[in-house]
Amino acid sequence: MVQDAEAPFKTGSKISAGLSNVITTDEQTGESFMEGDKGFARRNTMLMTCALIIADVVGTGVLGIGTGFSQFGWIVGTIFFLICVPMNWLSGYCLNKIHLHFYEQKKNICTLGDAAKEIWGIGWVGYVGLPIYLFCVLCSYIQVVGSTVQQLFYEANMCLYTACAISCLILLPFVQLRSLNNLALLAAVSFATITATIVICLWLLMGDDVDCPTKKLPSPYDNFLNCFGAASMFIFAVAGQTIFLEMNAEMKEPARFKSSLNLAYAVMGVMYYIVCAAVFGTCGQYAPADKITTLVKRGPVLRVVAILMLIHMIISYTITCTVWVRCVFVNSGFTGGVEKSLKGRLMWFGLSSLVLVLTAFVANAVPSFNLIASFITDVGICPLCFLLPCSMFLALNSRYPSDHPSKAGPAVVAGCWFILVLFTLQMCVGGVVDFIKIVTNPDSLKCNNLWDK
């Protein structure tokens, strides 16, 4: 059913940019397979999917959530935390319900574009929006890789653009991976390294053996601009719904995705709150305006943290870049880039290398991790992780008769409408604020070393 590796994709088969590989779905039976005779696409268990969710969501978000929490303080910070986690869960729940609706009709919905096309007849909002969002995420990732290289070779106190150039050379061979057949293992290693990093940072925080900044964080109570900026760190930290449909498409039992969500957000919720409490409890209003790893003093421990972070970020960048390149080729119709031929490999090499250079340039143009995270939150996460899933779910739910077993209750509907209003406001106001900060950033394309010489 899956075409020969060297042949063009068969007619009668739907082609989608899956998470691990290209997925071909027989339009008659609804059966889906991995491209290149790799077997059935649905192969992940509930626990494997839970690990993928954690690896996807934790990413770099956990590094900056302590900043937002410290700006608001114990009471308001805790309230924000308790609101953001359920809203992210609800968005993921909506995507699972959308996938199951079409799964019962023998249609394999693998991406946000697929879902939008089936529900509204127009899929461009997902097909175009997702690659743009993932590109922004790659910019934040390579900025973290660059700063990690700076920490790894802290004696050199190198400029960010030098570190990003080294990062490109490190990442170049990894982004040539065109399939991620061992994705669950990669996710486990990624989660283990970021967890080890956080444990070390927490140990140092509890022992008061960190370098808290001397500059006080801007108060979110002073004006709306600071408030939206601090709130965006919470949203960025626990969002990752853009590839939840891809995860659904590769589950043996997609009906159990809800269980994966429950376990994943329970684990992440505990981890995130411990980080928030430790950062604010130690540094108070003088928490780092950048990543939590910047608190680590120069020395052997910093080098260990940098090595762990480098492994984590290589995996994170590789997974996201592979999904991005595959998504661009499949959604644009230039499927030659994902075929197993010399031409396909050259096309993949060209695009993956180009995105490395472009993301490194943007990382230096916007050298602040928190500013990149805020921008991604407002122009990418708000529409794709919240507005699109909830609006598609409400549109689908409105078509069900009142006695339909899949008809959502009033609490779920009210939650979706609350998300639509809240994140439309965050997207519009926060997006304008982020744009102004980016174009007026005095550190753009400068050295931006971590320590003053």
N, C-alpha and C positions, 0 to 999 in steps of 0.2 A: 504493500500500500504506500510505503514511503519510497520516493523516487531513488534511482541510482545516484550515488554521490556526485557523479560527473554530469548527470543529465539535468535539464531544467525541471522545475517543479511541475508535477503533474496537474493537468486540469481535473476538476472534480474534487480537488483537495484545497481546503482553506489553509493559508500559510499565516502563522502568527509568530511574533517575536517572544518566545517563552523566556523563562528565567534561566534555565540551564542550557537551552539550545533552541533552535528553530523547531516549532511544533507544527506538524501537518495534521489536519483533522479531516476525516472522510465526511463529506457533506451529507451522505446518505445515512450512515450508521451513527455518526457522532463520535466514533472512536478516534483517539488522538495518539500520535506517535512522535518520538524524537527523530529529527532529521538524521539521515545517514545510517538507517537500520539500527538505531540504538535501543529499540524496543518501545514499550508503552510509555507515554508521557506521564501517566499517573502512577507515581512510584513512591512518593513521600508519605510517611506515617504522620500521625498527629504530633508526636514528639519531635520528629525531624522538622516539621513545619514550625513548631514552637521555637526551635533553635534558630530557624531562618528569620522569624519575626524579630527575635531578640537581637540577632546579628545585624539585621537591617535597621532597626530603630535605634539601638544604642549608639552605633557608629561613632560620631563625634559629638552628638548632642549632650551626652552625659558630662562632657568636659566643660560645658559652659552653663549648665543649668544652675550651678551654685551661685553664679553672678546674679542672675535674675532673682533668685530667692533672697540673696543678701540685700538686694535693693529694696525689696518689699518688707522684709523682716519676718519674724516668726508667724504672726497671725495671718496677715494678708498673703504672705508667701505660701503658707500651708493651704489657705483657701484656694489660691490659684492652682496649686498642685492637685488638690482634690477635684477641681473642676476639669483641668486639662486631661487627666488620665481617662476619666469616663467618656469625654467627648471623642478622644482618639479611638477608644474601644467601640463606641457607637458607629463611627465612620467605617471601621473595619467590619463591623457586623452588617452594615448596609451593603457593603461590597460582596460579602459572602451570600447574602440573600439574593442579590442580583445574579451572581454566578449560578446559584442553585436553581433559580427560576429558569434560566436558559439550559442548564444541564439536564433538567427534566424533559426539555424539548429536543434533546440530543444536539444541542449547540454548545460548542466549547468557547466560552468567553474568556480570553486570555489577557486582555489589556483594557485599559480605560477607554481607548478608542473603539475597541470591539463592542463594549457595552453601550457607549453613546450612540454608535451606529445602529445597533439593534433597537434601542429605546426611542431615539429621536430621528433616526435616519441620517444623521450627520455625525461622523466620527472624528472630524478634524480636530475638535477641541482636545481629544485625548491623543490622537496620533501626532499632533504638532506640539501640544502642551507638555507631554511627558518628556520628549527629548530636550526641550528647552530647560525644564526643571532639572533633569539629570545632569545637564551640562553645568548648571549652577552648583549642583552638589559636588561635581568633580572639581570645580574651582575651589570650594571649601576644603575638599580632601587634599588637594595638592598643596594648599596653603599650610595645612597641618603637617603633611609630609615634609615640606620645606622647613618649618619651624622645628620639627623633630630632628632633621639632619643638623640644624643649628645646635640643638641640645646635645646631640651625639658627639659632635666635634666642638664642644663648648670652648676649648682653649683657643680656637681660631677666631671665635666671635664673628663669623662670616655674615655677610649681608644676605637678606632673604632671597634676592635674585640669584645669587651664587648657589644657595642651598636648593632653590627650585630647579636650577639647571642640573645639579647633581641628582635631584629627585627624578627628573625626566629620564636620565640615563638608567637609574635603578628600575624605574617602572616600565621602560620600553619593552623588554622581553616578556614581561608578564601580560601586558595588554594585547599581545599577539594570540593569547588563548581565545579560541573562537567558540569553545563549548566549556561548560562548567559541570561535567558529569559527576564530580566529587563535591558538589556544592555543600552538602550537609557537613562534610568533614571540614571544608574551608570555613563554614559558619561557626563550627565548634572551636576551631583554632582562633578565629577572630574574637569570639566571645571570651575565650580563656585569656587571651593577651590583654584585652581591654579591662577585664575583671582584675587581673593581676596588677595592672597599672593603677586602677582605682584603689585596690587594697593597699598598695604601697603609699599612695598619696594620703589615704585615710590614716594609716599608721603614723605618718609624719605629722599630719594635722592634729591627731590626738596627743602626740608627744610635743606639740608646739615647736616642732623642728622645721619650720617653713619660713620662707621670706614673703610675708604679706606686703603688698604694695603700700607706699606712703601716700598715695593719692586716693581720696575718698570717692566712692562711686556716686554718680549723679542720682539724686533722689527722684523716684517716680512720682512723688507727691508734689513736686515743684511745678510740673507742667505736663500736658498731655503727651508731648513728644517723648519725654523720658519714660512715661508710663507705657506707651506702646512699645518702646524699645525693650524694656525689661520684660514685658509680657511675651514678646516674640521669642525670648530664650526658652520659656516654658513650652511654647508650641513647637519650636524646632526640636527640642530634646526628645519628645515622645511621639513624633509623627514619622510615618513610613508607609502610609497606605497606598502610595503610587504603584507599588508592585505587589499588592496583596492579591489582585486578580490572577497574576502570574503564579503566585503560590497556590491559589485555589485550583488552577488548571493542572498542577502537577501533584495534587493530593490523591491518594488512593480513595479516600472517602472525604470528599469536600464538605459533607455535612458536619464533619468533626472540626472544621476550621474554627468554629466558635470555641471549642475546648482549647485549641491552640492559643487563641486570643486570650482566654481567661488565664491560662497558666503564664503566658508570656508577660502580660501586663502586671500580673501579681509579682513576678520576679523583678521586673523592671521598676515597678513602683517602690518596692522595698529598697532596691539599690539606689535609685535616684534620691529618695528622701534622706537616706543616710548620708549621701554626698552633700546634699543641701545643708543638712544640719551640721555636718562637720566643717564645711567651709564657713558658714555664717557664725558658728559657735567659736571658731578660732580667729577669724579675721574681721568679723562683723561687717561694718560698712566699708572696710578697707580690703574687701575680697578682690581677687584679680579681675580686671576688666577683660581678660583674655581667657585662655584655657587653664584648667586647674593644674596642669602639669608645670605651668610657669612658677608655681609656688615652691617647687623642689630646688633646693640649693645646689650649686655647682659642685660636682664631685662624683664618686663612683655610683651613688644611688641614681643620680640624674642620668648617667649613661645607661644603667639598667632599664630605667623607665623609657628612655629614648629607644632602646632596642625593642622593647615590648610594643611600644607605640608604632614603630616602623613596620614590624610584622603585621600588626593589626591594620594599619593604613594601606599597606601593599595589597592585602586581601580585599579591603573595602573598595579601594580605587579600582582594582582589577575586576571585581564583580560588577560594579556600577558602569565602568567603561565598556565591558563586554556587552552588557545589556543595552547600553546607549548605542554602540556601533551597530549591533544587530537590529535594534529598533529602527535606526535611521535607514539601513539598507532595505529592510522588509517593508516599512511604511512608505518609503519613497518609490518602491517598485524596482529598485536596482538590486534584485536578489542575487546577482552574480557575485556580490561581495560576501555572501554566506555559503556559496557553493564550494565544494572541495576540489578546487582546481588551482593551478598556478595563478591564473587571472584573479580568482577569488581571494587568494592569500595576499596578492599584491594590493588589491583594492582595500582589504582589511588593514594591511600594514600602513597604507597611505592615510586612511581616515583616522585610525587609532593614534598614529604619530602626530597628525595635525591637531587632534584634540588635546594631546599632551602639551604641545607648544602653546595653544590658545588658552588652556586653563592655567598654565604657569604664568602667562602674561596677565590674565585677569587677577590672579592671586597677588601679583605685585602691584597692580593698579589699585586693588582694594586689600591692603595688607592686614587689616583688622579682622580677626576671626569672628568677633561678635557682630561686626557690621555685615560681613558676608552672610552670617547665619540669619541676621534680621532680614536682609534682602531676600534670601531664599524663602524664609517664612512667609513674608508678605506677598511676594509675587509668584511663588511656586506652591508652597505648602497650603496656603489658604484656599486657592481655587481647586487644586488637584487632590488634596487630601481631605478636604471638608466640603467645599461648595459643590463640586462635581459629584462625588459619591452620594451625598444627601439629596441633591436635586434629582438625580437619576432614580434613587430609591423611592422618593415621593411620587415621581411621575409613574413609575411602575406600580406602586401601591395604589394609586388612584384608579387604576384600571381593574383592580380586583373588585368583585361584588362584596357586599358587606359580610356575607357568610363564608367567604373564601378562607380556607385554613391558613393561608399565607398573609392574610390581611393584618397589617401592623396595628397594634393597640394605640390609644391616644398618647400614652407616655412616650413611645418611640417617635411618633409623628411630631409631638411637641418638642422633643429633643432635637430632631432634625431641623425644625424651623428656627429654634434658638441658635443652632450652629450656623445656619444660613445668614441670619441677621448679624450675629457677632463677628463672623469671619469676613463678611462683606465689608463691615466697618474697618476691621483690622487691615484688610487688603488695600482698601482705598486710602485710608489715612496713613497707615504704616508704610505703604509703598511710596507715597510722595515724600515722606520724611526720610526714608532710606535713600531715595534718589538724590535728594538735596545733600545729604551727608556724604554720599559717594563722590559727587562732582566737586564738592568743596573740601575733600579730604586732603590735608596738607602733607600726608605721608605717602601719597600715591607715587609709585615708581621710584622711591628713594631706597636707601640702603636697608633700613629697618632691621638692624641687628638686634639681638635680644638684650645685650648688655652694653652700656656705654663704655667706650674705650678710655 
